[in-house]
Amino acid sequence: MERYYWAGRKSEEIDLARCAASPEARLVHQELAARYDAKFKSAEADALAAFGISEICADQYLVNGRQYTTAGDAIAEAKRGLAQ
């Protein structure tokens, strides 16, 4: 749930940056978007760690010895493994 919050905040700040009246305001909104993106990535890593998923490199995850390229696929596989 936390990931959705930070993704929403990032999207909102990007939209506000596009509509900013001054370069300074645009820069502030872009900075906030970058910070929210970092929080989103941290929340995503925490969610993956809760399932015992280790990140191999950017956008590649290892679950039960199999490699996945999206976090969603990795989480789905981890849930299937837990259900068994």
GUBA-498844 format. One record per residue: x, y, z of N, C-alpha, C, O in turn. Coordinates in steps of 0.02 Angstrom, whole numbers. Layout:
# GUBA-498844
+--------+--------+--------+--------+--------+--------+--------+--------+--------+--------+--------+--------+
!   n.px !   n.py !   n.pz !  ca.px !  ca.py !  ca.pz !   c.px !   c.py !   c.pz !   o.px !   o.py !   o.pz !
+--------+--------+--------+--------+--------+--------+--------+--------+--------+--------+--------+--------+
!      X !      Y !      Z !      X !      Y !      Z !      X !      Y !      Z !      X !      Y !      Z !
...
+--------+--------+--------+--------+--------+--------+--------+--------+--------+--------+--------+--------+
//
This chain:
# GUBA-498844
+--------+--------+--------+--------+--------+--------+--------+--------+--------+--------+--------+--------+
!   n.px !   n.py !   n.pz !  ca.px !  ca.py !  ca.pz !   c.px !   c.py !   c.pz !   o.px !   o.py !   o.pz !
+--------+--------+--------+--------+--------+--------+--------+--------+--------+--------+--------+--------+
!     41 !    -59 !      0 !      0 !      0 !      0 !     43 !     63 !      0 !     28 !    112 !    -33 !
!     97 !     60 !     37 !    141 !    117 !     41 !    171 !    134 !    -28 !    180 !    193 !    -45 !
!    185 !     83 !    -67 !    212 !     94 !   -134 !    164 !    135 !   -177 !    185 !    180 !   -213 !
!     99 !    119 !   -172 !     50 !    155 !   -212 !     46 !    228 !   -190 !     36 !    273 !   -232 !
!     53 !    241 !   -126 !     52 !    310 !   -102 !    110 !    350 !   -132 !    100 !    404 !   -158 !
!    171 !    322 !   -127 !    229 !    358 !   -152 !    227 !    365 !   -228 !    247 !    417 !   -254 !
!    202 !    315 !   -263 !    195 !    321 !   -336 !    145 !    376 !   -354 !    156 !    414 !   -401 !
!     91 !    380 !   -316 !     42 !    433 !   -328 !     70 !    502 !   -314 !     57 !    549 !   -352 !
!    108 !    508 !   -260 !    138 !    573 !   -244 !    188 !    594 !   -298 !    189 !    652 !   -319 !
!    228 !    546 !   -322 !    276 !    561 !   -376 !    239 !    585 !   -438 !    259 !    635 !   -468 !
!    186 !    549 !   -457 !    148 !    568 !   -516 !    118 !    638 !   -509 !    118 !    678 !   -556 !
!     92 !    652 !   -450 !     63 !    718 !   -436 !    116 !    773 !   -444 !    102 !    825 !   -474 !
!    175 !    762 !   -417 !    228 !    812 !   -421 !    252 !    822 !   -494 !    268 !    878 !   -513 !
!    253 !    769 !   -532 !    272 !    775 !   -603 !    221 !    818 !   -640 !    238 !    861 !   -680 !
!    156 !    806 !   -625 !    103 !    846 !   -655 !    110 !    920 !   -634 !    102 !    965 !   -676 !
!    123 !    932 !   -570 !    131 !   1000 !   -546 !    192 !   1034 !   -578 !    191 !   1094 !   -591 !
!    245 !    996 !   -589 !    305 !   1024 !   -621 !    289 !   1046 !   -693 !    314 !   1097 !   -716 !
!    248 !   1007 !   -727 !    229 !   1025 !   -796 !    190 !   1091 !   -798 !    195 !   1129 !   -846 !
!    151 !   1103 !   -746 !    108 !   1162 !   -744 !    138 !   1220 !   -706 !    106 !   1272 !   -698 !
!    199 !   1213 !   -682 !    229 !   1264 !   -640 !    236 !   1331 !   -678 !    250 !   1332 !   -737 !
!    224 !   1385 !   -641 !    226 !   1452 !   -671 !    297 !   1478 !   -678 !    310 !   1522 !   -720 !
!    343 !   1454 !   -638 !    412 !   1480 !   -641 !    462 !   1422 !   -641 !    445 !   1366 !   -621 !
!    522 !   1435 !   -665 !    574 !   1383 !   -664 !    590 !   1359 !   -593 !    604 !   1300 !   -582 !
!    586 !   1405 !   -544 !    600 !   1386 !   -475 !    548 !   1337 !   -449 !    565 !   1287 !   -416 !
!    485 !   1351 !   -464 !    431 !   1306 !   -442 !    437 !   1238 !   -476 !    427 !   1186 !   -445 !
!    455 !   1239 !   -541 !    464 !   1177 !   -578 !    519 !   1135 !   -546 !    512 !   1074 !   -538 !
!    574 !   1168 !   -527 !    630 !   1133 !   -497 !    610 !   1102 !   -429 !    630 !   1046 !   -413 !
!    571 !   1139 !   -390 !    548 !   1113 !   -325 !    506 !   1050 !   -335 !    515 !   1000 !   -301 !
!    459 !   1053 !   -383 !    416 !    995 !   -395 !    456 !    936 !   -423 !    442 !    878 !   -406 !
!    506 !    950 !   -465 !    548 !    895 !   -490 !    588 !    864 !   -434 !    597 !    803 !   -433 !
!    613 !    904 !   -388 !    651 !    879 !   -331 !    606 !    835 !   -287 !    626 !    781 !   -265 !
!    545 !    859 !   -274 !    499 !    819 !   -234 !    482 !    753 !   -269 !    477 !    701 !   -236 !
!    472 !    755 !   -335 !    458 !    694 !   -373 !    516 !    645 !   -366 !    505 !    585 !   -359 !
!    577 !    669 !   -368 !    636 !    626 !   -361 !    638 !    595 !   -291 !    655 !    536 !   -283 !
!    621 !    634 !   -241 !    621 !    608 !   -172 !    566 !    555 !   -163 !    577 !    504 !   -131 !
!    507 !    568 !   -192 !    453 !    519 !   -187 !    471 !    456 !   -225 !    452 !    401 !   -205 !
!    507 !    463 !   -281 !    529 !    404 !   -319 !    576 !    362 !   -276 !    571 !    300 !   -276 !
!    621 !    394 !   -240 !    667 !    357 !   -196 !    628 !    321 !   -141 !    644 !    264 !   -124 !
!    577 !    353 !   -113 !    536 !    321 !    -62 !    497 !    262 !    -91 !    490 !    211 !    -59 !
!    472 !    270 !   -153 !    437 !    216 !   -187 !    483 !    156 !   -196 !    464 !    100 !   -181 !
!    543 !    168 !   -220 !    591 !    114 !   -230 !    609 !     79 !   -165 !    618 !     18 !   -163 !
!    616 !    118 !   -112 !    630 !     89 !    -47 !    572 !     46 !    -22 !    583 !     -8 !      4 !
!    511 !     71 !    -31 !    452 !     33 !    -10 !    446 !    -31 !    -51 !    426 !    -83 !    -25 !
!    462 !    -27 !   -116 !    459 !    -86 !   -158 !    511 !   -138 !   -136 !    496 !   -197 !   -133 !
!    571 !   -115 !   -120 !    623 !   -161 !    -96 !    602 !   -193 !    -30 !    615 !   -253 !    -20 !
!    570 !   -155 !     14 !    547 !   -182 !     77 !    493 !   -235 !     65 !    492 !   -287 !     98 !
!    448 !   -222 !     18 !    394 !   -269 !      3 !    424 !   -334 !    -25 !    402 !   -389 !     -8 !
!    473 !   -327 !    -68 !    505 !   -387 !    -97 !    542 !   -426 !    -43 !    540 !   -487 !    -42 !
!    576 !   -390 !      1 !    613 !   -423 !     54 !    566 !   -461 !    100 !    585 !   -514 !    127 !
!    506 !   -436 !    110 !    457 !   -470 !    153 !    438 !   -537 !    124 !    419 !   -582 !    162 !
!    443 !   -545 !     58 !    428 !   -609 !     26 !    491 !   -652 !     18 !    487 !   -707 !     -8 !
!    548 !   -627 !     40 !    610 !   -665 !     32 !    638 !   -661 !    -38 !    674 !   -707 !    -59 !
!    623 !   -608 !    -73 !    647 !   -600 !   -142 !    709 !   -557 !   -141 !    710 !   -503 !   -110 !
!    762 !   -581 !   -173 !    823 !   -541 !   -176 !    830 !   -509 !   -245 !    816 !   -541 !   -295 !
!    851 !   -447 !   -246 !    859 !   -412 !   -309 !    927 !   -430 !   -338 !    978 !   -424 !   -304 !
!    929 !   -450 !   -401 !    991 !   -468 !   -434 !   1024 !   -405 !   -461 !   1081 !   -389 !   -443 !
!    989 !   -369 !   -503 !   1011 !   -304 !   -528 !    947 !   -266 !   -547 !    892 !   -291 !   -536 !
!    955 !   -208 !   -574 !    896 !   -167 !   -589 !    845 !   -207 !   -629 !    859 !   -234 !   -682 !
!    785 !   -210 !   -602 !    727 !   -242 !   -634 !    736 !   -316 !   -646 !    705 !   -344 !   -692 !
!    777 !   -350 !   -606 !    782 !   -423 !   -609 !    780 !   -450 !   -539 !    817 !   -428 !   -495 !
!    736 !   -499 !   -528 !    726 !   -526 !   -461 !    732 !   -602 !   -463 !    715 !   -634 !   -512 !
!    756 !   -630 !   -408 !    765 !   -702 !   -403 !    717 !   -729 !   -350 !    719 !   -708 !   -292 !
!    674 !   -776 !   -371 !    626 !   -807 !   -326 !    632 !   -882 !   -336 !    622 !   -907 !   -391 !
!    647 !   -918 !   -282 !    652 !   -990 !   -285 !    696 !  -1014 !   -343 !    680 !  -1063 !   -377 !
!    750 !   -978 !   -355 !    798 !   -998 !   -407 !    780 !   -976 !   -477 !    818 !   -989 !   -524 !
!    722 !   -944 !   -486 !    701 !   -920 !   -553 !    706 !   -845 !   -556 !    694 !   -810 !   -507 !
!    725 !   -820 !   -614 !    736 !   -748 !   -623 !    674 !   -716 !   -655 !    646 !   -742 !   -703 !
!    653 !   -658 !   -627 !    596 !   -620 !   -653 !    619 !   -549 !   -667 !    662 !   -522 !   -633 !
!    588 !   -518 !   -718 !    608 !   -450 !   -737 !    563 !   -396 !   -708 !    581 !   -337 !   -711 !
!    506 !   -415 !   -680 !    464 !   -364 !   -649 !    449 !   -384 !   -577 !    445 !   -443 !   -560 !
!    442 !   -333 !   -535 !    427 !   -346 !   -465 !    360 !   -380 !   -458 !    351 !   -423 !   -414 !
!    311 !   -362 !   -500 !    245 !   -392 !   -496 !    248 !   -467 !   -508 !    216 !   -506 !   -472 !
!    286 !   -489 !   -559 !    293 !   -560 !   -572 !    328 !   -596 !   -515 !    309 !   -651 !   -496 !
!    379 !   -563 !   -487 !    416 !   -593 !   -431 !    371 !   -601 !   -370 !    374 !   -652 !   -336 !
!    330 !   -551 !   -356 !    285 !   -555 !   -298 !    233 !   -609 !   -310 !    216 !   -647 !   -264 !
!    206 !   -612 !   -371 !    156 !   -664 !   -387 !    185 !   -733 !   -377 !    153 !   -777 !   -348 !
!    246 !   -744 !   -400 !    279 !   -808 !   -392 !    291 !   -824 !   -318 !    281 !   -880 !   -296 !
!    312 !   -774 !   -280 !    323 !   -784 !   -209 !    258 !   -802 !   -173 !    258 !   -845 !   -129 !
!    203 !   -770 !   -192 !    138 !   -786 !   -162 !    117 !   -857 !   -180 !     90 !   -893 !   -138 !
!    129 !   -878 !   -242 !    114 !   -947 !   -262 !    154 !   -996 !   -221 !    128 !  -1048 !   -200 !
!    218 !   -979 !   -209 !    261 !  -1022 !   -169 !    237 !  -1027 !    -97 !    240 !  -1081 !    -67 !
!    213 !   -971 !    -70 !    188 !   -972 !     -1 !    123 !  -1010 !      5 !    109 !  -1040 !     56 !
!     82 !  -1009 !    -48 !     18 !  -1043 !    -47 !     25 !  -1119 !    -49 !    -19 !  -1155 !    -26 !
!     80 !  -1142 !    -75 !     90 !  -1215 !    -81 !    110 !  -1248 !    -17 !    120 !  -1308 !    -16 !
+--------+--------+--------+--------+--------+--------+--------+--------+--------+--------+--------+--------+
//
